[in-house]
Amino acid sequence: MNAVRHQLVTQAGEAPLANVCDTDYTCVAKIRKEWLPAGEPHRGLHRHLRELAAVLPRP
């Protein structure tokens, strides 16, 4: 299974370099979300925080 993941990231991943002088601090690796399996990120933490924010009173 690790070989399949590795192949997906190496073929579908994007890594644009924004600063050629010091790329250690400006390199970002990304992959399109539609190519990933559906799932709940961070064990539902994002959803939970959105739900909490929705019930907070607004100033």
N, C-alpha and C positions, 0 to 999 in steps of 0.2 A: 504494500500500500504506500509506503514512503516513496518508492520509485515513481508511482503514478503522480503523487503530489509534486515531487521534484520536477517531473517532466512538464506538468501543467504550469508551474511557476516559471520555469526557464523558457517556455514557449509563449506563454500569454502575458507574462509580467512586463511592465514598463518601468524604466528607470531613467527619467530625464535628468540630465545634469544641468543645473542652473548657473553654477559658478565654477568655471574651469580653473580658477586660481587656487581654490581650496575646497575641493569637492567633498571632503570628509564631513562638512557641516551642511551641505546643501543637496545631498543625494536622497531622493525619495523613491521607494519601490511601491508600485501599486498594481492592482489587477481589477478588471471590470467586475462589478458586483453581479451582473447578470450571468456571469460564467461560474459563479460560486453556488454551492448548494444552499437552499433556504435554511435558515437557522436563527436562533435568538442570540444576538451578540452579548457577550459578557454576562451570560446566564440570566438575561432578562433585566439587568440593571438599567439600561437605557429606557426601556419601556416603563419600568417602575418610577424612575425619576420624572419622566414625562407625565405620568399619571399624578404624581405628587404636585408637580408644577401647575397642572391644570386646575387644581382645587385651591391653590393659594390665592389670597385676595390681591388684587392689583392696586398699586398706589394711584 
